[in-house]
Amino acid sequence: MHTPESITLVIAVFLLAGWVKGVVGMGLPTVAMGALGLVMAPVQAAALLVVPSLVTNVWQFATGPSKRVIARRLASMMVFVCLGTALGIQFLTSGSSRWPSVALGAVLAVYALAGLFLPRIAVAPGTERHLSPVVGGITGILSGATGVFVVPAVPYLSALRLDRDELVQALGLSFTVSTVALAIALGSSGSYPTSILLASLAAVVPALIGMFAGQRMRDRIEPVAFRKWFFVAMLAVGGYMVARGMVTR
């Protein structure tokens, strides 16, 4: 974990993940888990991303204009995210890296396919109260099992008819709660040693540098094309992880 090669890899991954987040307002945990999951067990990758994800997403939520409104609106979803994470963590920390890697790849691939092909949908106001706990629970279970907390939270939040600033803030809240729940679940299962925590703290620096760079480049990048290639890359990584896991014995 502390060889020059591994340190260089972690710095490069979090620079890239932070840059993607700076450009599109999300993607740090997805990119980090996808890239790190290719070279280490998902449980280690999940532990590494905790602090950079927490710092960047707290910032994203706290700097928006509608903190209380968003928090109140998404409260039931966040409660069930925490409950689902507590259930899903048993899969991630089972001691085997093969099936968590397959699950991680599958989640990345499904997320990419949804981003590429799912039509824009809208959640009717009358159904939000019933859907939010369900979406939160599923997101939590997948977060605990794979370390990725975008499915189905991101498509669902995008369907709530929030304006751009509110959506960015809602994503920040969802990712913040998911990160805290994941950290607590990892710590409770004994899967968050001090060495990983220190590495995660150090990874904040490249993540923030990448995020600042992405924010400065946001206006120069065509967002639709960028998102398309982002999802294509996630589909390729996810498909590879599933295929590799299925043929590994």
JONORRA-V251902 format. One record per helix or strand. SS is the DSSP state (@ for helix, = for strand). FROM is the first residue (numbers start at 1). TO is the last residue. If there is no record, write none. Layout:
# JONORRA-V251902
SS;FROM;TO
SS;FROM;TO
This chain:
# JONORRA-V251902
@;4;24
@;28;36
@;42;62
@;67;73
@;75;92
@;98;117
@;125;146
@;153;158
@;164;188
@;194;220
@;223;247
